[in-house]
Amino acid sequence: MTQTLTVKLSDATYNHLKQAAELAHQPVDVIVEQSLSHSLPPLLEEIPPAYQPDVYPLLSMSETELIQESRRRLPAERWAEYEALLDKKKASLLSEAEQAKLDSLRQEADALTFRKGYAAVLLKRRGYHLPTLAELSLAA
């Protein structure tokens, strides 16, 4: 199913679209639809509902803020506590309070992971070059 939408464009934008359509041997409306589909951010519905409120603010962040977000890490002391609690859980030695703390740390780590991933997707869509794994290992 398709929808019809009327959009007012400047002459310069329309001429740019028309030229792109001619070069691609496609109708202008196909070029417009392709351009829009490539520029829209991914839907938040693709992120689990519990984490959508954590990710939503990224949509209005600047490139600089998104870069900072993509580089955030769980503080070392919380990561160490998380790993220690995981090890203790493997040995079935967690108290109820420790299990609650582990759950809280896991949720914090998951939220951070979703935020970092979504920040990277938004940066990529804005034309920012994301380093490859090889580039990251060379920088380390």
C-alpha positions as CSV (number, residue, x, y, z in Angstrom):
1,M,0.0,0.0,0.0
2,T,1.3,3.5,-0.8
3,Q,0.3,6.9,0.4
4,T,0.2,10.2,-1.4
5,L,1.9,13.2,0.2
6,T,2.1,16.7,-1.2
7,V,5.4,18.4,-0.2
8,K,6.6,21.9,-1.0
9,L,10.2,22.0,-2.3
10,S,12.5,24.8,-3.2
11,D,13.3,25.0,-6.9
12,A,16.9,24.0,-6.1
13,T,15.8,20.9,-4.2
14,Y,13.4,19.9,-6.9
15,N,16.0,20.4,-9.6
16,H,18.5,18.3,-7.6
17,L,15.9,15.5,-7.3
18,K,15.0,15.7,-11.0
19,Q,18.6,15.5,-12.1
20,A,19.2,12.5,-9.7
21,A,16.1,10.8,-11.2
22,E,17.3,11.4,-14.8
23,L,20.7,10.0,-14.0
24,A,19.2,6.9,-12.3
25,H,16.6,6.5,-15.0
26,Q,13.9,6.5,-12.3
27,P,10.8,8.6,-11.7
28,V,11.3,11.5,-9.3
29,D,8.9,10.0,-6.7
30,V,11.1,6.8,-6.5
31,I,14.1,9.0,-5.8
32,V,12.2,10.9,-3.1
33,E,11.0,7.7,-1.5
34,Q,14.5,6.2,-1.5
35,S,16.1,9.4,-0.1
36,L,13.5,9.5,2.7
37,S,13.9,5.8,3.6
38,H,17.6,6.2,3.8
39,S,17.5,9.3,5.9
40,L,14.9,8.3,8.5
41,P,16.3,7.1,11.8
42,P,15.5,3.5,12.7
43,L,12.3,3.0,14.6
44,L,12.4,2.9,18.4
45,E,10.0,-0.1,18.1
46,E,13.0,-2.2,17.1
47,I,14.4,-1.6,20.7
48,P,12.8,-3.4,23.6
49,P,10.1,-1.2,25.2
50,A,11.9,-1.2,28.6
51,Y,14.9,0.6,27.0
52,Q,13.1,3.0,24.6
53,P,13.0,5.8,27.2
54,D,16.8,5.5,27.5
55,V,17.3,5.7,23.8
56,Y,14.7,8.3,22.7
57,P,16.7,11.4,23.8
58,L,19.5,10.4,21.3
59,L,17.2,11.4,18.4
60,S,17.7,15.1,19.3
61,M,21.5,14.9,20.0
62,S,24.1,16.7,18.0
63,E,26.9,14.7,16.2
64,T,29.3,15.7,19.0
65,E,26.9,14.4,21.7
66,L,26.3,11.2,19.8
67,I,30.1,10.6,19.5
68,Q,30.4,11.1,23.2
69,E,27.5,8.7,23.8
70,S,29.0,6.0,21.5
71,R,32.2,6.1,23.6
72,R,30.6,5.9,27.0
73,R,31.5,2.9,29.2
74,L,30.2,1.5,32.4
75,P,32.4,2.8,35.1
76,A,35.1,0.3,36.0
77,E,34.0,-0.2,39.6
78,R,30.4,-1.1,38.5
79,W,31.7,-3.4,35.8
80,A,33.9,-5.2,38.3
81,E,31.0,-5.5,40.7
82,Y,28.8,-6.9,37.8
83,E,31.4,-9.5,36.9
84,A,31.9,-10.5,40.6
85,L,28.2,-10.9,41.0
86,L,27.9,-13.0,37.8
87,D,30.7,-15.3,39.1
88,K,29.0,-15.6,42.4
89,K,25.7,-16.4,40.7
90,K,27.4,-19.2,38.7
91,A,28.3,-20.8,42.1
92,S,24.7,-20.3,43.2
93,L,25.8,-18.1,46.2
94,L,23.8,-14.9,45.5
95,S,21.7,-13.5,48.3
96,E,18.4,-11.8,47.4
97,A,20.0,-8.3,47.8
98,E,22.9,-9.4,45.5
99,Q,20.5,-10.7,42.9
100,A,18.6,-7.4,42.9
101,K,22.0,-5.6,42.5
102,L,23.0,-7.9,39.7
103,D,19.6,-7.2,37.9
104,S,20.1,-3.5,38.4
105,L,23.6,-3.6,37.0
106,R,22.5,-5.8,34.0
107,Q,19.7,-3.3,33.2
108,E,22.2,-0.4,33.4
109,A,24.7,-2.3,31.1
110,D,21.9,-3.2,28.7
111,A,20.6,0.4,28.5
112,L,24.2,1.6,27.9
113,T,24.6,-1.0,25.1
114,F,21.3,0.1,23.4
115,R,22.3,3.8,23.7
116,K,25.8,3.2,22.2
117,G,24.4,1.1,19.4
118,Y,21.6,3.5,18.5
119,A,24.1,6.4,18.7
120,A,26.3,4.6,16.2
121,V,23.4,4.0,13.9
122,L,22.4,7.7,14.0
123,L,25.9,8.8,13.4
124,K,26.2,6.4,10.4
125,R,23.0,7.7,9.0
126,R,24.3,11.3,9.3
127,G,27.3,10.3,7.2
128,Y,29.8,9.9,10.1
129,H,32.6,7.4,9.5
130,L,32.4,4.7,12.2
131,P,35.8,2.9,12.7
132,T,36.0,-0.7,11.7
133,L,37.2,-3.4,14.2
134,A,40.6,-3.3,12.6
135,E,40.8,0.5,13.0
136,L,39.8,0.2,16.6
137,S,42.4,-2.5,17.4
138,L,45.1,-0.3,15.7
139,A,44.1,2.6,17.9
140,A,44.3,0.6,21.1
